[in-house]
Amino acid sequence: MIKTYIALFRSFNVEPKNLKAILHLHSYHDKYKQAMFWSKVTGIPKKNISIYNKVNSGKIVRKNYPGCISIRLYNVKILHELRSYYQLYAKRYGGLVQW
């Protein structure tokens, strides 16, 4: 799903190096390893990936869980273009949903 999201931005001529990301990790994660993993998957430079330390009760530990990443692009022009495409799609295929 993340690769599809990145591909959407590429269709607007946005390179992954211009994206920001927030990586949600628990204390048991290796922060460096997970940041490198997600940088490789997304193409976003490691310097553009922030770490958010999530609280964990310790009851559930998922050894191979790579954390959850949130991708950000701060570009109003692209936001308006996406909104226009969404509204056209919503009108044609199922009613207009406010965004």
Secondary structure, DSSP 8 states (H G I E B T S, - for coil): -HHHHHHHHHTTT--GGG-EEEEEE-TTS-HHHHHHHHHHHH---GGGEEEEE----SS---TT---EEEEE---HHHHHHHHHHHHHHHHHHT-----
